Amino acid sequence: MPDLYRVDHVGSLLRPAQVKEAKAAFLEGSQTREQLEQVEDQAILAALEQQKRAGVDIYTDGEFRRSGFQNDLLDAVEGFVPTTDPAVVRVWQGPGGEPREQGTRQVVAAKLKHVGRMTARQSAFMMANAPGPVKITVPSPSQFPAISYQAGVTNQFYPTRTDLLWEIAAVIKAEIAALVEEGVSYIQIDAPRYSYYVDPAWRKHLQDLGEDPDKMFDEAVAADNYCIEGIQREGLTVALHICRGNNESKWYAEGGYEPIAEKLFGTLAVDRFLLEYDTGRAGTFEPLRFVPAGKVVVLGLVSSKDPALESQSTLLDRIDDAARYVPIDFLALSPQCGFASTAAGNLLTEEQQWRKLRLVAETAAEIWGWE
């Protein structure tokens, strides 16, 4: 059985100022890639020590080397180009106006060419330096067809979004296979696009694009399963993370898991589900009744968007509520999403971030002890 990892976190951490400054200098041409990587290395080592102090069970590099949680794909393939097409722009909700960093605002404008690894530098450094088991995240293939497919452009190379989905799935499958070969302990597929299928507004948006949301959902599940099909699972944890958007403390979707829960939980061949549950936007715990026996649900009860620290007693009560549907031995705890899905990060301080991770660890210890 894969490790339970009671104290989990989604992956990204707030980038320290020196990382942001070094990245800006590199992009301006006043700093070399080697100089940038030296700054990133030191920041990651410091973040690993902070994670150890916080009491987490699994270690990430904070995604400090990434411009956004999904953008390593753009480094691994050729064929994406920037776009201003309004059809691919999401409407963000939350504090302030539009995010400064919109993430992947690029469309496929050529036949994709797989030219390299997505996370080789990240995984190599982590395997050499992490004080415990390592998590590496990759985006779900379903992240891209809805936002990177532009009519009149992409269809010249991929007649349908389905064709593009499976092309990208092959790239991510190869990346996961390489991570398994390297001995990475925990691979997480980030799939925020599943929120489209529970939000009536986004379902209508897909229909307006001429797509069938239910068919797209079925294909997304099939593509995620394809990415992990045939890999060596002994000693490996495979997880899927779902949120409703995470960019500078904003979100773009809402709705409970009920419309997709039975097929999502019952069909995906992962070991654990990391689920956003910090606000009413995610609905109730009742859909967890469809989680098969033996699979772990990581409750994302602590907000990575709001700087206010949650009440431990409230967290304990909510975990008890969730345990009505999933046995307590198959629950774990985490923030609801990363702290910096894009390099800009959410609207809280690094100290508030670490305080929240310590709260996750302390709350888990109240229930499961220090495992």
PLY file of the C-alpha trace (Angstrom):
ply
format ascii 1.0
element vertex 371
property float x
property float y
property float z
element edge 370
property int vertex1
property int vertex2
end_header
0.00 0.00 0.00
1.37 3.51 -0.82
2.43 5.73 2.06
-0.45 7.60 3.71
1.40 10.94 3.99
-0.99 12.47 6.54
0.63 15.94 6.25
0.51 16.77 2.56
0.74 19.94 0.53
-0.12 20.56 -3.09
3.35 21.60 -4.20
3.98 25.27 -4.94
5.33 27.69 -2.36
5.67 31.45 -2.39
8.79 32.41 -4.34
11.30 34.29 -2.17
12.18 37.78 -3.38
15.66 36.71 -4.48
14.20 34.07 -6.80
11.85 36.56 -8.42
14.65 39.09 -8.80
17.04 36.55 -10.30
14.38 35.33 -12.75
13.66 38.90 -13.85
17.38 39.55 -14.33
17.72 36.36 -16.36
14.82 37.30 -18.62
16.32 40.76 -19.09
19.64 39.20 -20.05
21.66 40.63 -17.15
22.10 37.24 -15.46
23.10 33.86 -16.86
21.07 30.69 -16.52
23.80 29.28 -14.28
23.52 32.29 -11.95
19.73 31.93 -11.87
19.99 28.23 -11.02
22.40 28.94 -8.19
19.87 31.31 -6.62
17.09 28.76 -7.14
19.20 26.00 -5.62
19.83 27.96 -2.44
16.18 28.98 -2.13
15.03 25.38 -2.59
17.46 24.13 0.08
16.07 26.74 2.48
12.48 25.72 1.59
13.30 22.07 2.23
14.55 22.96 5.70
11.40 24.99 6.35
9.21 22.09 5.24
11.10 19.81 7.62
10.55 22.24 10.49
6.86 22.56 9.62
6.45 18.80 9.90
5.32 17.89 6.38
5.53 14.26 5.26
6.46 14.91 1.62
8.91 17.39 0.11
8.67 19.61 -2.98
10.95 22.25 -4.43
8.11 24.76 -4.16
8.05 24.82 -7.96
10.58 27.65 -7.69
12.03 26.84 -11.11
8.64 27.15 -12.83
6.84 30.21 -14.15
3.58 28.42 -13.39
2.43 24.99 -12.26
1.70 23.82 -15.84
4.26 25.68 -17.89
7.00 23.05 -17.94
5.04 21.50 -20.78
5.87 24.54 -22.89
9.58 23.85 -22.38
9.19 20.20 -23.34
7.39 20.72 -26.64
7.46 23.10 -29.56
4.29 24.39 -31.16
2.72 26.81 -28.65
2.50 30.53 -29.46
1.23 33.49 -27.39
-2.37 34.55 -27.94
-4.72 37.40 -27.15
-7.75 35.41 -28.30
-10.55 36.23 -25.83
-11.98 32.72 -26.19
-9.19 31.35 -24.01
-9.24 34.03 -21.30
-10.68 32.96 -17.94
-12.74 35.29 -15.77
-11.11 35.36 -12.35
-13.00 36.12 -9.15
-11.64 37.23 -5.82
-9.63 40.12 -4.35
-8.46 42.84 -6.73
-8.77 42.86 -10.50
-7.37 40.47 -13.06
-4.24 38.56 -11.99
-0.94 40.00 -13.13
0.07 36.53 -14.27
-2.51 34.65 -16.29
-0.50 31.43 -16.54
-0.52 29.63 -19.88
-2.05 32.07 -22.36
-0.73 30.29 -25.39
-2.37 28.25 -28.11
-1.17 25.38 -30.24
-0.26 26.73 -33.67
1.74 23.84 -35.11
2.10 20.10 -34.87
3.58 19.61 -31.41
7.15 18.35 -31.29
8.37 16.67 -28.10
11.88 18.06 -27.62
12.83 17.33 -23.99
11.95 16.57 -20.40
9.59 18.68 -18.32
11.08 18.26 -14.84
14.52 16.65 -15.18
16.45 19.45 -13.44
13.83 19.64 -10.69
13.71 15.93 -9.92
17.49 15.46 -10.02
18.09 18.24 -7.49
15.31 17.03 -5.22
16.43 13.41 -5.26
19.91 14.55 -4.27
18.90 17.03 -1.55
15.47 16.37 -0.05
15.50 15.16 3.59
12.59 12.78 2.90
10.31 11.45 0.16
9.95 13.65 -2.92
6.81 14.82 -4.71
6.93 16.03 -8.32
3.82 17.45 -9.94
2.78 17.38 -13.60
-0.28 18.94 -15.23
-3.17 16.81 -16.41
-3.43 16.58 -20.20
-6.97 17.95 -19.80
-5.51 21.26 -18.65
-4.74 22.31 -22.21
-7.44 21.56 -24.83
-9.98 23.95 -23.33
-7.55 26.88 -23.18
-4.89 26.14 -25.83
-7.14 25.19 -28.74
-8.03 28.14 -30.97
-10.47 27.70 -33.82
-8.94 28.65 -37.13
-5.43 28.01 -35.80
-5.12 24.77 -33.85
-7.60 22.84 -35.98
-5.19 23.08 -38.93
-2.99 20.61 -37.04
-5.43 18.91 -34.65
-8.96 18.64 -36.06
-10.53 18.37 -32.60
-9.71 19.10 -28.98
-9.69 15.35 -28.44
-6.82 14.99 -30.91
-4.83 17.62 -29.02
-5.63 15.99 -25.67
-4.08 12.68 -26.69
-1.01 14.32 -28.22
-0.32 16.08 -24.91
-1.14 12.93 -22.93
1.70 11.12 -24.69
4.16 13.80 -23.56
3.00 13.68 -19.94
2.98 9.88 -19.92
6.64 9.92 -21.02
7.49 12.39 -18.26
5.81 10.28 -15.59
7.66 7.18 -16.81
10.97 9.06 -16.53
10.15 10.20 -12.96
9.32 6.64 -11.95
12.62 5.48 -13.42
14.43 8.10 -11.32
12.83 6.75 -8.15
10.54 9.67 -7.32
8.28 8.58 -4.43
5.17 10.62 -5.20
3.80 11.88 -8.52
0.84 14.22 -8.52
-1.31 15.10 -11.52
-2.74 18.62 -11.21
-6.19 18.74 -12.80
-8.02 22.00 -12.03
-9.88 21.71 -15.33
-12.17 19.09 -13.77
-13.86 22.04 -12.08
-15.31 22.98 -15.49
-17.57 19.93 -15.30
-19.18 20.88 -11.97
-19.70 24.59 -12.69
-22.81 25.39 -14.78
-21.24 28.55 -16.22
-18.17 26.70 -17.48
-20.26 23.82 -18.82
-22.17 26.38 -20.86
-18.89 27.91 -22.04
-17.78 24.52 -23.35
-21.12 24.03 -25.04
-20.77 27.47 -26.65
-17.46 26.25 -28.07
-19.35 23.35 -29.65
-18.15 20.76 -27.14
-19.99 18.21 -25.02
-18.84 18.70 -21.40
-19.72 15.14 -20.39
-17.74 13.70 -23.30
-14.80 15.96 -22.43
-14.94 14.77 -18.82
-14.89 11.12 -19.88
-11.93 11.81 -22.14
-10.08 13.68 -19.38
-10.40 10.70 -17.04
-9.27 8.33 -19.81
-6.25 10.52 -20.60
-5.17 10.74 -16.95
-5.45 6.96 -16.64
-3.42 6.54 -19.82
-0.63 8.68 -18.34
-0.13 6.25 -15.45
-1.02 3.03 -17.20
1.70 0.39 -17.03
4.05 2.24 -14.66
5.77 0.48 -11.77
3.61 1.23 -8.71
5.62 -0.51 -5.97
6.96 2.16 -3.62
5.17 4.89 -5.59
2.24 7.11 -4.66
0.16 8.56 -7.51
-2.28 11.35 -6.73
-4.69 13.68 -8.49
-5.32 17.23 -7.30
-8.48 19.18 -8.13
-9.13 22.85 -7.35
-11.26 25.64 -8.79
-8.51 27.96 -9.94
-5.67 29.51 -7.96
-3.96 32.70 -9.07
-3.08 35.59 -6.76
-5.79 34.40 -4.30
-8.42 34.29 -7.06
-10.51 31.46 -8.49
-12.56 30.90 -11.65
-15.00 28.06 -10.87
-17.33 26.77 -8.18
-19.52 23.78 -7.54
-19.52 20.57 -5.50
-18.06 17.27 -6.71
-21.42 15.47 -6.92
-21.91 15.67 -10.74
-18.61 13.87 -11.42
-17.90 12.05 -8.15
-18.98 8.51 -8.97
-17.04 8.27 -12.21
-14.09 10.39 -11.02
-13.44 8.52 -7.79
-14.46 5.13 -9.09
-12.56 5.19 -12.38
-9.30 7.06 -11.87
-6.46 4.66 -11.11
-4.73 6.91 -8.57
-3.93 6.18 -4.93
-5.15 9.45 -3.47
-7.23 12.51 -4.27
-6.22 15.98 -3.07
-9.49 17.91 -2.98
-10.21 21.58 -2.45
-12.54 21.92 0.53
-11.68 25.21 2.21
-14.85 27.13 1.24
-18.45 26.50 0.30
-17.44 26.72 -3.37
-16.46 23.04 -3.14
-19.76 21.84 -1.74
-20.22 19.16 0.92
-18.35 15.98 1.80
-21.26 13.80 0.71
-19.77 13.01 -2.75
-16.91 11.26 -0.94
-19.26 8.30 -0.47
-18.13 7.23 -3.96
-14.45 6.95 -3.00
-13.49 3.26 -3.26
-12.22 1.43 -0.20
-8.46 1.73 0.21
-8.05 5.07 -1.56
-6.92 8.12 0.39
-8.67 11.49 0.38
-6.50 14.46 1.27
-8.83 17.13 2.62
-7.79 20.60 1.44
-9.31 22.39 4.42
-6.65 25.06 4.93
-6.78 27.99 2.51
-3.68 28.91 0.55
-5.51 32.04 -0.63
-6.58 33.68 2.63
-3.85 34.81 5.06
-6.09 34.28 8.11
-5.09 31.20 10.09
-7.84 28.61 10.44
-9.13 27.37 13.80
-7.76 23.93 14.65
-11.00 22.99 16.40
-12.93 23.80 13.22
-10.53 21.69 11.18
-10.97 18.77 13.58
-14.75 19.06 13.36
-14.64 19.11 9.56
-12.37 16.06 9.46
-14.85 14.24 11.70
-17.61 15.23 9.27
-15.65 13.88 6.29
-15.01 10.64 8.18
-18.72 9.87 7.87
-17.98 9.07 4.22
-14.32 7.97 4.18
-12.81 6.04 7.12
-10.51 8.22 9.22
-7.58 5.88 8.47
-7.87 6.85 4.80
-7.96 10.61 5.28
-5.11 13.11 5.28
-4.84 16.90 5.44
-3.37 19.68 3.29
-3.92 23.23 2.10
-6.57 23.37 -0.63
-4.09 24.34 -3.35
-0.55 25.56 -3.83
0.57 28.88 -2.41
1.90 30.04 -5.78
0.40 28.32 -8.81
2.02 31.17 -10.72
5.24 32.92 -9.77
3.34 35.98 -8.46
1.93 33.88 -5.62
-1.15 34.26 -3.47
-1.85 37.23 -1.22
-0.15 36.18 2.00
3.35 36.30 3.44
5.91 33.52 3.60
5.54 33.40 7.38
1.76 33.04 7.05
2.38 30.21 4.57
4.67 28.33 6.96
2.26 28.93 9.84
-0.49 27.26 7.80
1.71 24.26 7.02
2.57 23.94 10.70
-1.15 24.02 11.47
-1.72 21.18 8.99
0.98 19.11 10.72
-0.23 19.90 14.24
-3.84 19.09 13.34
-2.85 15.81 11.70
-0.89 14.90 14.83
-4.02 15.48 16.94
-5.81 12.79 14.92
-3.20 10.33 13.74
-0.26 11.11 15.99
3.23 11.75 14.72
3.51 8.84 12.30
0 1
1 2
2 3
3 4
4 5
5 6
6 7
7 8
8 9
9 10
10 11
11 12
12 13
13 14
14 15
15 16
16 17
17 18
18 19
19 20
20 21
21 22
22 23
23 24
24 25
25 26
26 27
27 28
28 29
29 30
30 31
31 32
32 33
33 34
34 35
35 36
36 37
37 38
38 39
39 40
40 41
41 42
42 43
43 44
44 45
45 46
46 47
47 48
48 49
49 50
50 51
51 52
52 53
53 54
54 55
55 56
56 57
57 58
58 59
59 60
60 61
61 62
62 63
63 64
64 65
65 66
66 67
67 68
68 69
69 70
70 71
71 72
72 73
73 74
74 75
75 76
76 77
77 78
78 79
79 80
80 81
81 82
82 83
83 84
84 85
85 86
86 87
87 88
88 89
89 90
90 91
91 92
92 93
93 94
94 95
95 96
96 97
97 98
98 99
99 100
100 101
101 102
102 103
103 104
104 105
105 106
106 107
107 108
108 109
109 110
110 111
111 112
112 113
113 114
114 115
115 116
116 117
117 118
118 119
119 120
120 121
121 122
122 123
123 124
124 125
125 126
126 127
127 128
128 129
129 130
130 131
131 132
132 133
133 134
134 135
135 136
136 137
137 138
138 139
139 140
140 141
141 142
142 143
143 144
144 145
145 146
146 147
147 148
148 149
149 150
150 151
151 152
152 153
153 154
154 155
155 156
156 157
157 158
158 159
159 160
160 161
161 162
162 163
163 164
164 165
165 166
166 167
167 168
168 169
169 170
170 171
171 172
172 173
173 174
174 175
175 176
176 177
177 178
178 179
179 180
180 181
181 182
182 183
183 184
184 185
185 186
186 187
187 188
188 189
189 190
190 191
191 192
192 193
193 194
194 195
195 196
196 197
197 198
198 199
199 200
200 201
201 202
202 203
203 204
204 205
205 206
206 207
207 208
208 209
209 210
210 211
211 212
212 213
213 214
214 215
215 216
216 217
217 218
218 219
219 220
220 221
221 222
222 223
223 224
224 225
225 226
226 227
227 228
228 229
229 230
230 231
231 232
232 233
233 234
234 235
235 236
236 237
237 238
238 239
239 240
240 241
241 242
242 243
243 244
244 245
245 246
246 247
247 248
248 249
249 250
250 251
251 252
252 253
253 254
254 255
255 256
256 257
257 258
258 259
259 260
260 261
261 262
262 263
263 264
264 265
265 266
266 267
267 268
268 269
269 270
270 271
271 272
272 273
273 274
274 275
275 276
276 277
277 278
278 279
279 280
280 281
281 282
282 283
283 284
284 285
285 286
286 287
287 288
288 289
289 290
290 291
291 292
292 293
293 294
294 295
295 296
296 297
297 298
298 299
299 300
300 301
301 302
302 303
303 304
304 305
305 306
306 307
307 308
308 309
309 310
310 311
311 312
312 313
313 314
314 315
315 316
316 317
317 318
318 319
319 320
320 321
321 322
322 323
323 324
324 325
325 326
326 327
327 328
328 329
329 330
330 331
331 332
332 333
333 334
334 335
335 336
336 337
337 338
338 339
339 340
340 341
341 342
342 343
343 344
344 345
345 346
346 347
347 348
348 349
349 350
350 351
351 352
352 353
353 354
354 355
355 356
356 357
357 358
358 359
359 360
360 361
361 362
362 363
363 364
364 365
365 366
366 367
367 368
368 369
369 370
